[in-house]
Amino acid sequence: ILGKHNYENVMAAVGMSLSFGVPMDKIVEVLKRFQAVEHRIEYVTEKRGVKFYNDSKGTNPDSTIKAVKAMTQPTVLMLGVGDYDKHGDFTPLFEAFGSTVKGVIASGINIPAIKAAAEKTGYKGEFVEWYGNFEGMIKKAGEMAGKGSTVLLSPAAASWGQFDNYEQRGEIFKDIVNKL
């Protein structure tokens, strides 16, 4: 699992387990087997030197900030990817990028709000407005990322209008990525 927030969760779980008398060797055994939860900074695969992560559960800027901060390589972030406007403020997301996010590809109804946040914060990375299909968006994100980088689907927006829910969006993302 990736991300400081996940490490904090692990430490809390370990502390609780110890307080209930669970032996440390059992805790370590379980932790070694634990896998990330589906659609939450879930590693999908690596294709042509690009790692792909599914964080389709990132349906608001706050959760996407956690995912972005978990990335350790230069990252292309897939934002929007839905046609429902929750009227979220994307500005804090762009303010949290640091040097990790090298590119953003945005689609869906939230493109204007995402673009406005990028401009307001002086975002200098590559910014692409995507009006094509989801498969094309994923391929474009992979091209933008290039070898040694990461593509992160963490839309910071609802999936509705394009998908039934974030689970379906994430499943389709994984299916397309695995077929690249």
ROVEXDO-976252 format. One record per residue (C-alpha): residue number from 1; residue in one letter; chain; x, y, z. Coordinates in steps of 0.02 Angstrom, whole numbers, plus 50000, padded with zeros to 5 digits. Example, Ala and Ser with C-alpha at 12.3 -4.5 7.8 and 13.67 -1.06 7.14 Angstrom:
// residues 2
+-------+------+------+-------+-------+-------+
| kolke | romi | loke |    px |    py |    pz |
+-------+------+------+-------+-------+-------+
|     1 |    A |    A | 50615 | 49775 | 50390 |
|     2 |    S |    A | 50684 | 49947 | 50357 |
+-------+------+------+-------+-------+-------+
***
This chain:
// residues 180
+-------+------+------+-------+-------+-------+
| kolke | romi | loke |    px |    py |    pz |
+-------+------+------+-------+-------+-------+
|     1 |    I |    A | 50000 | 50000 | 50000 |
|     2 |    L |    A | 50056 | 50176 | 49964 |
|     3 |    G |    A | 50034 | 50340 | 50055 |
|     4 |    K |    A | 50066 | 50414 | 50225 |
|     5 |    H |    A | 49881 | 50404 | 50267 |
|     6 |    N |    A | 49885 | 50216 | 50238 |
|     7 |    Y |    A | 50040 | 50195 | 50346 |
|     8 |    E |    A | 49950 | 50290 | 50484 |
|     9 |    N |    A | 49802 | 50171 | 50466 |
|    10 |    V |    A | 49920 | 50021 | 50479 |
|    11 |    M |    A | 50000 | 50091 | 50637 |
|    12 |    A |    A | 49827 | 50117 | 50715 |
|    13 |    A |    A | 49777 | 49939 | 50670 |
|    14 |    V |    A | 49938 | 49870 | 50744 |
|    15 |    G |    A | 49913 | 49970 | 50903 |
|    16 |    M |    A | 49734 | 49908 | 50922 |
|    17 |    S |    A | 49787 | 49728 | 50887 |
|    18 |    L |    A | 49924 | 49736 | 51017 |
|    19 |    S |    A | 49805 | 49811 | 51145 |
|    20 |    F |    A | 49691 | 49660 | 51119 |
|    21 |    G |    A | 49835 | 49539 | 51146 |
|    22 |    V |    A | 49866 | 49484 | 50967 |
|    23 |    P |    A | 50044 | 49417 | 50955 |
|    24 |    M |    A | 50164 | 49524 | 50851 |
|    25 |    D |    A | 50211 | 49375 | 50738 |
|    26 |    K |    A | 50027 | 49357 | 50688 |
|    27 |    I |    A | 50013 | 49544 | 50654 |
|    28 |    V |    A | 50169 | 49539 | 50544 |
|    29 |    E |    A | 50101 | 49386 | 50451 |
|    30 |    V |    A | 49938 | 49475 | 50412 |
|    31 |    L |    A | 50024 | 49636 | 50361 |
|    32 |    K |    A | 50136 | 49543 | 50238 |
|    33 |    R |    A | 49982 | 49472 | 50151 |
|    34 |    F |    A | 49878 | 49631 | 50152 |
|    35 |    Q |    A | 49841 | 49707 | 49982 |
|    36 |    A |    A | 49775 | 49880 | 49939 |
|    37 |    V |    A | 49587 | 49897 | 49932 |
|    38 |    E |    A | 49516 | 49892 | 49757 |
|    39 |    H |    A | 49496 | 50064 | 49673 |
|    40 |    R |    A | 49600 | 50150 | 49809 |
|    41 |    I |    A | 49776 | 50185 | 49745 |
|    42 |    E |    A | 49772 | 50009 | 49673 |
|    43 |    Y |    A | 49924 | 49959 | 49571 |
|    44 |    V |    A | 49863 | 49890 | 49404 |
|    45 |    T |    A | 50017 | 49850 | 49300 |
|    46 |    E |    A | 50169 | 49921 | 49212 |
|    47 |    K |    A | 50165 | 49942 | 49023 |
|    48 |    R |    A | 50315 | 50004 | 48923 |
|    49 |    G |    A | 50395 | 50073 | 49081 |
|    50 |    V |    A | 50239 | 50166 | 49139 |
|    51 |    K |    A | 50154 | 50113 | 49302 |
|    52 |    F |    A | 49964 | 50127 | 49308 |
|    53 |    Y |    A | 49865 | 50156 | 49468 |
|    54 |    N |    A | 49677 | 50148 | 49490 |
|    55 |    D |    A | 49610 | 50269 | 49620 |
|    56 |    S |    A | 49436 | 50282 | 49546 |
|    57 |    K |    A | 49370 | 50300 | 49724 |
|    58 |    G |    A | 49453 | 50472 | 49722 |
|    59 |    T |    A | 49287 | 50560 | 49693 |
|    60 |    N |    A | 49331 | 50727 | 49773 |
|    61 |    P |    A | 49486 | 50839 | 49778 |
|    62 |    D |    A | 49529 | 50791 | 49958 |
|    63 |    S |    A | 49542 | 50605 | 49920 |
|    64 |    T |    A | 49639 | 50639 | 49760 |
|    65 |    I |    A | 49764 | 50743 | 49860 |
|    66 |    K |    A | 49801 | 50588 | 49966 |
|    67 |    A |    A | 49830 | 50485 | 49809 |
|    68 |    V |    A | 49943 | 50617 | 49729 |
|    69 |    K |    A | 50047 | 50630 | 49888 |
|    70 |    A |    A | 50069 | 50440 | 49885 |
|    71 |    M |    A | 50152 | 50443 | 49713 |
|    72 |    T |    A | 50342 | 50430 | 49712 |
|    73 |    Q |    A | 50376 | 50449 | 49525 |
|    74 |    P |    A | 50332 | 50588 | 49403 |
|    75 |    T |    A | 50145 | 50569 | 49378 |
|    76 |    V |    A | 50013 | 50607 | 49247 |
|    77 |    L |    A | 49847 | 50632 | 49335 |
|    78 |    M |    A | 49682 | 50588 | 49253 |
|    79 |    L |    A | 49550 | 50710 | 49319 |
|    80 |    G |    A | 49363 | 50731 | 49290 |
|    81 |    V |    A | 49313 | 50571 | 49201 |
|    82 |    G |    A | 49128 | 50594 | 49234 |
|    83 |    D |    A | 48984 | 50706 | 49186 |
|    84 |    Y |    A | 48915 | 50758 | 49355 |
|    85 |    D |    A | 48965 | 50923 | 49432 |
|    86 |    K |    A | 48977 | 50918 | 49622 |
|    87 |    H |    A | 49038 | 51099 | 49617 |
|    88 |    G |    A | 49201 | 51050 | 49701 |
|    89 |    D |    A | 49348 | 51168 | 49717 |
|    90 |    F |    A | 49498 | 51095 | 49626 |
|    91 |    T |    A | 49615 | 51235 | 49685 |
|    92 |    P |    A | 49678 | 51143 | 49842 |
|    93 |    L |    A | 49717 | 50993 | 49733 |
|    94 |    F |    A | 49830 | 51093 | 49617 |
|    95 |    E |    A | 49909 | 51179 | 49768 |
|    96 |    A |    A | 49956 | 51007 | 49837 |
|    97 |    F |    A | 50044 | 50944 | 49680 |
|    98 |    G |    A | 50222 | 50991 | 49726 |
|    99 |    S |    A | 50341 | 50926 | 49594 |
|   100 |    T |    A | 50264 | 50753 | 49574 |
|   101 |    V |    A | 50126 | 50792 | 49448 |
|   102 |    K |    A | 50205 | 50824 | 49279 |
|   103 |    G |    A | 50044 | 50820 | 49180 |
|   104 |    V |    A | 49856 | 50828 | 49196 |
|   105 |    I |    A | 49730 | 50760 | 49073 |
|   106 |    A |    A | 49552 | 50815 | 49111 |
|   107 |    S |    A | 49388 | 50756 | 49039 |
|   108 |    G |    A | 49204 | 50773 | 49075 |
|   109 |    I |    A | 49093 | 50912 | 49135 |
|   110 |    N |    A | 49222 | 50975 | 49260 |
|   111 |    I |    A | 49351 | 51027 | 49130 |
|   112 |    P |    A | 49315 | 51214 | 49151 |
|   113 |    A |    A | 49331 | 51206 | 49342 |
|   114 |    I |    A | 49489 | 51100 | 49332 |
|   115 |    K |    A | 49566 | 51217 | 49203 |
|   116 |    A |    A | 49520 | 51370 | 49308 |
|   117 |    A |    A | 49606 | 51293 | 49461 |
|   118 |    A |    A | 49762 | 51255 | 49358 |
|   119 |    E |    A | 49769 | 51434 | 49297 |
|   120 |    K |    A | 49731 | 51509 | 49468 |
|   121 |    T |    A | 49873 | 51412 | 49549 |
|   122 |    G |    A | 49998 | 51442 | 49408 |
|   123 |    Y |    A | 50014 | 51257 | 49367 |
|   124 |    K |    A | 50159 | 51239 | 49244 |
|   125 |    G |    A | 50146 | 51055 | 49195 |
|   126 |    E |    A | 50068 | 50989 | 49037 |
|   127 |    F |    A | 49878 | 51012 | 49034 |
|   128 |    V |    A | 49767 | 50921 | 48909 |
|   129 |    E |    A | 49579 | 50942 | 48890 |
|   130 |    W |    A | 49513 | 50773 | 48830 |
|   131 |    Y |    A | 49351 | 50761 | 48733 |
|   132 |    G |    A | 49373 | 50585 | 48664 |
|   133 |    N |    A | 49332 | 50416 | 48737 |
|   134 |    F |    A | 49401 | 50340 | 48897 |
|   135 |    E |    A | 49516 | 50218 | 48808 |
|   136 |    G |    A | 49595 | 50359 | 48707 |
|   137 |    M |    A | 49615 | 50461 | 48866 |
|   138 |    I |    A | 49709 | 50319 | 48951 |
|   139 |    K |    A | 49823 | 50296 | 48800 |
|   140 |    K |    A | 49858 | 50484 | 48794 |
|   141 |    A |    A | 49898 | 50485 | 48980 |
|   142 |    G |    A | 50022 | 50343 | 48952 |
|   143 |    E |    A | 50105 | 50441 | 48811 |
|   144 |    M |    A | 50114 | 50596 | 48919 |
|   145 |    A |    A | 50191 | 50498 | 49062 |
|   146 |    G |    A | 50329 | 50408 | 48967 |
|   147 |    K |    A | 50449 | 50278 | 49033 |
|   148 |    G |    A | 50490 | 50292 | 49219 |
|   149 |    S |    A | 50330 | 50384 | 49260 |
|   150 |    T |    A | 50157 | 50344 | 49327 |
|   151 |    V |    A | 49979 | 50366 | 49267 |
|   152 |    L |    A | 49857 | 50394 | 49409 |
|   153 |    L |    A | 49669 | 50384 | 49383 |
|   154 |    S |    A | 49607 | 50486 | 49531 |
|   155 |    P |    A | 49471 | 50595 | 49454 |
|   156 |    A |    A | 49425 | 50706 | 49603 |
|   157 |    A |    A | 49248 | 50698 | 49531 |
|   158 |    A |    A | 49096 | 50586 | 49521 |
|   159 |    S |    A | 49085 | 50455 | 49384 |
|   160 |    W |    A | 48900 | 50480 | 49347 |
|   161 |    G |    A | 48849 | 50525 | 49171 |
|   162 |    Q |    A | 48989 | 50419 | 49098 |
|   163 |    F |    A | 48987 | 50271 | 49218 |
|   164 |    D |    A | 48864 | 50194 | 49340 |
|   165 |    N |    A | 48983 | 50219 | 49486 |
|   166 |    Y |    A | 49167 | 50231 | 49532 |
|   167 |    E |    A | 49183 | 50041 | 49537 |
|   168 |    Q |    A | 49130 | 50025 | 49355 |
|   169 |    R |    A | 49247 | 50166 | 49305 |
|   170 |    G |    A | 49391 | 50080 | 49395 |
|   171 |    E |    A | 49352 | 49908 | 49321 |
|   172 |    I |    A | 49347 | 49980 | 49144 |
|   173 |    F |    A | 49510 | 50074 | 49177 |
|   174 |    K |    A | 49596 | 49913 | 49233 |
|   175 |    D |    A | 49527 | 49815 | 49086 |
|   176 |    I |    A | 49588 | 49944 | 48960 |
|   177 |    V |    A | 49759 | 49962 | 49042 |
|   178 |    N |    A | 49785 | 49774 | 49046 |
|   179 |    K |    A | 49747 | 49765 | 48859 |
|   180 |    L |    A | 49870 | 49903 | 48810 |
+-------+------+------+-------+-------+-------+
***
